[in-house]
């Protein structure tokens, strides 16, 4: 799993808290995706 406290994750999901960079990396890894994909960033040059 992500090793993020459940309450922290709930706050992020509910929009009550902004995730830290490290939290985003853990979530992306748990979802087996890149941080750019998680954030919805377009590839460079597009």
Order of alpha helices (4+ residues) and beta strands (2+ residues): alpha-alpha-alpha
